[in-house]
Amino acid sequence: MISNLTQIDTKAKLGSNVKIGPFTTIHDNVEIGDGTEIASNVTIYPGARIGKNCRIFPNAVISAIPQDLKFHGEETLAIIGDNTTIRECVTINRGTADKFKTQVGNNCLIMAYSHLAHDCIVGNNVIIANGVQIAGHVEIDNYARISGLSAVHQFVKIGKNVMIEGGSMVTKDVPHYVIAGRYPISYEGVNSIGLKRNGFTQEQINTIQDIYRIIFVHNNNVSKGITQVEDTISQSALRDEILDFIKTSERGVMKGFNKGK
């Protein structure tokens, strides 16, 4: 189960049926849940909390100190949820005094060569494709998909069931349920296929499309679009969830659809 060529600090806590390959190093103040498999040449630094039945592939580095000049050695965490897969050469830094943790939820897939910086919060069932670079303090909600070689600016928020196209530069917040891409990051439609896969009804999808058509397609500014949505779309939890995301955005939301680009 555990190679005799692995270096494990005596203060690390390992659950049952944990498998660890050769030349992996596990430092002190690390906890690893039952059934997790860690391949060869992985480095897990202090502050890592890794859930059950995870898979971590070669050359991943978990819970290294933040690449942030404001970090002064405070004790922080990098938390990985259950059933999450971390592929080759992924780096996940631990938190700073801002949130004191970087967190990845359950059932996530983080593909090769991606980077997740300090104080990021990633929800459940999120897929981050190859080579995605995510700066500090980013929040990614459940079922989001970020396609390969995209970059996400610090403090950006990405909503539920969002699809980010490959190679995108995400510098503004991306509301729930949409497809976003291009540069600058822009609305490209509703993520209808993803929503259907996750149990949304056609009626719900139609409502989402109506909302974003007003906000992003009809050449409204955001505040005018919100007012029109409130005046013309029946109140519902779904409508309010979308509007709350937009109203509370600190960085501002992405641009509307522009067919000329």
C-alpha positions in Angstrom: 0.0 0.0 0.0 2.8 2.4 0.9 6.2 2.3 -0.8 9.2 2.0 1.4 10.8 4.7 -0.8 8.2 7.2 0.4 9.1 9.8 3.1 6.2 10.4 5.5 6.5 12.6 8.6 5.6 10.9 11.8 3.1 13.6 12.6 1.1 13.1 9.3 -2.2 11.4 9.7 -3.2 8.7 7.2 -6.6 7.0 6.9 -7.1 3.4 6.1 -6.3 1.8 2.7 -4.2 4.8 1.6 -1.8 4.0 -1.2 1.4 6.0 -1.7 3.9 5.5 -4.5 7.7 5.8 -4.3 9.6 9.1 -3.9 6.6 10.9 -2.6 7.1 13.3 0.4 4.4 13.9 3.0 5.2 16.6 5.6 3.9 17.1 9.1 0.4 18.6 9.8 -1.0 16.7 6.9 -4.2 14.6 7.0 -5.2 12.1 4.2 -8.6 10.4 4.1 -9.4 6.7 3.7 -8.9 5.1 0.3 -6.9 7.9 -1.2 -4.2 7.0 -3.8 -1.1 9.2 -4.2 1.2 8.4 -7.0 5.0 8.7 -7.1 6.9 12.0 -6.9 4.1 13.9 -5.2 4.9 16.6 -2.6 2.3 17.3 0.1 3.3 20.2 2.4 2.0 21.1 5.9 -1.6 22.3 6.1 -2.9 19.8 3.5 -6.3 18.2 4.3 -7.1 15.6 1.7 -10.4 13.8 1.7 -11.5 10.2 1.1 -11.0 8.3 -2.2 -9.0 11.0 -3.9 -6.5 10.3 -6.6 -3.3 12.4 -6.9 -1.0 11.9 -9.9 2.8 12.3 -10.2 4.5 15.6 -9.6 1.5 17.3 -8.1 2.4 19.8 -5.2 -0.3 20.4 -2.6 -0.3 23.0 0.1 3.0 24.8 -0.7 3.2 28.3 0.8 1.4 31.1 -1.2 3.2 33.0 -4.0 2.1 36.2 -2.2 4.4 38.8 -0.7 1.8 39.5 2.0 2.1 36.0 3.4 4.1 36.0 6.6 4.1 32.3 7.6 0.7 32.1 9.2 -0.8 28.6 9.7 -3.2 28.0 6.9 -4.7 25.1 5.0 -5.2 23.6 1.6 -8.4 21.4 1.7 -9.3 18.9 -0.9 -12.7 17.3 -0.8 -13.7 13.6 -1.2 -13.5 11.8 -4.6 -11.4 14.5 -6.2 -8.8 13.8 -8.8 -5.7 15.9 -9.2 -3.7 15.2 -12.3 0.0 15.5 -13.1 2.0 18.6 -12.1 -1.0 20.4 -10.6 0.0 23.0 -7.9 -2.5 24.0 -5.2 -1.2 26.6 -2.7 -2.5 27.0 0.8 -4.3 30.1 2.1 -3.2 33.4 3.6 -4.6 35.5 6.4 -7.5 36.5 4.0 -9.4 33.2 4.3 -6.8 31.0 6.0 -7.5 28.2 3.5 -7.6 27.3 -0.1 -10.5 24.8 -0.7 -11.5 22.4 -3.4 -14.8 20.6 -3.1 -16.0 17.0 -3.6 -16.0 15.2 -7.0 -13.7 17.6 -8.7 -11.3 17.0 -11.6 -8.2 19.3 -11.8 -6.3 18.4 -15.0 -2.6 18.4 -15.6 -0.4 21.5 -15.2 -3.2 23.6 -13.7 -2.4 26.1 -10.8 -4.8 27.0 -8.0 -3.5 29.9 -6.0 -4.0 30.9 -2.3 -7.5 31.6 -0.8 -9.4 30.2 -3.8 -12.7 28.4 -3.0 -13.8 25.8 -5.5 -17.2 24.2 -5.2 -18.3 20.6 -5.9 -18.3 18.8 -9.2 -16.0 21.4 -10.8 -13.8 20.5 -13.8 -10.6 22.5 -14.4 -8.9 21.5 -17.7 -5.3 21.3 -18.6 -3.0 24.3 -18.1 -5.6 26.5 -16.4 -4.0 29.2 -14.3 -6.2 30.5 -11.4 -5.0 33.5 -9.4 -5.6 34.1 -5.7 -9.0 34.7 -4.0 -11.0 33.3 -6.9 -14.4 31.7 -6.2 -15.7 29.0 -8.5 -19.2 27.6 -7.9 -20.6 24.1 -8.3 -20.5 22.3 -11.7 -18.5 25.0 -13.4 -16.3 23.9 -16.3 -13.1 25.9 -17.2 -11.6 24.8 -20.5 -7.9 24.4 -21.2 -5.3 27.2 -21.1 -7.6 29.7 -19.6 -6.5 32.2 -17.0 -8.6 33.6 -14.2 -7.8 37.0 -12.6 -7.6 37.4 -8.9 -10.9 38.0 -7.0 -13.0 36.9 -9.9 -16.2 34.9 -9.2 -17.5 32.2 -11.5 -21.1 31.0 -11.1 -22.8 27.7 -11.0 -22.9 25.5 -14.2 -20.7 28.0 -16.1 -18.7 26.9 -19.1 -15.6 28.9 -19.8 -14.2 28.4 -23.4 -10.6 27.3 -23.9 -7.9 30.0 -23.9 -10.1 32.6 -22.2 -8.9 35.5 -20.1 -11.4 35.7 -17.3 -11.0 39.2 -15.8 -14.6 39.9 -14.8 -17.2 37.9 -12.8 -19.2 35.3 -14.8 -22.8 34.8 -13.7 -24.5 31.4 -13.2 -25.5 29.1 -16.0 -23.8 30.8 -19.0 -21.1 30.0 -21.6 -18.4 32.7 -21.6 -15.3 33.2 -23.8 -13.4 35.5 -26.1 -11.3 38.5 -25.0 -12.4 40.5 -23.2 -14.5 37.8 -21.6 -18.0 38.0 -23.0 -21.4 36.3 -22.9 -21.9 33.6 -25.5 -25.1 32.0 -24.5 -26.7 29.8 -21.8 -25.0 26.5 -21.0 -28.2 24.6 -22.0 -26.5 21.2 -22.4 -24.8 21.3 -19.0 -28.1 22.4 -17.4 -30.0 19.5 -19.0 -27.4 17.1 -17.8 -27.8 18.5 -14.2 -31.6 18.1 -14.2 -32.9 21.6 -15.2 -36.2 21.6 -16.9 -36.8 23.2 -20.3 -39.0 25.8 -18.6 -36.1 26.7 -16.2 -33.7 26.9 -19.1 -36.1 29.2 -21.1 -36.3 31.5 -18.1 -32.6 31.7 -17.8 -32.3 32.5 -21.5 -35.0 35.2 -21.2 -33.1 36.8 -18.3 -29.7 36.9 -20.1 -31.2 38.0 -23.4 -32.4 41.1 -21.6 -29.1 41.7 -19.8 -26.5 40.7 -22.4 -28.1 40.7 -25.9 -30.4 43.7 -26.0 -27.6 46.2 -25.7 -28.7 47.3 -22.2 -26.3 48.5 -19.6 -26.3 46.2 -16.6 -28.4 48.3 -14.3 -31.0 48.9 -17.0 -31.1 45.2 -17.8 -31.7 44.3 -14.1 -34.6 46.7 -14.0 -36.1 45.2 -17.1 -35.7 41.7 -15.8 -37.4 42.6 -12.5 -40.3 44.3 -14.5 -40.8 41.5 -17.1 -39.7 38.2 -15.6 -41.8 36.6 -12.9 -40.2 36.5 -9.5 -38.6 33.1 -8.7 -35.7 31.7 -6.8 -33.8 31.2 -10.0 -34.4 34.8 -11.2 -33.3 36.2 -7.8 -30.2 34.0 -7.7 -29.0 35.4 -11.0 -29.8 39.0 -10.2 -28.2 38.7 -6.7 -25.0 37.5 -8.3 -24.9 40.4 -10.7 -25.9 43.1 -8.1 -23.3 42.0 -5.6 -20.4 41.6 -8.1 -17.4 43.6 -6.9 -15.3 43.4 -10.0 -18.3 43.8 -12.3 -19.7 41.2 -14.7 -18.4 40.3 -18.1 -19.4 42.0 -21.3 -22.6 41.3 -23.2 -22.7 39.5 -26.6 -20.9 41.2 -29.4 -21.4 39.5 -32.8 -18.8 41.7 -34.4 -15.9 40.0 -32.6 
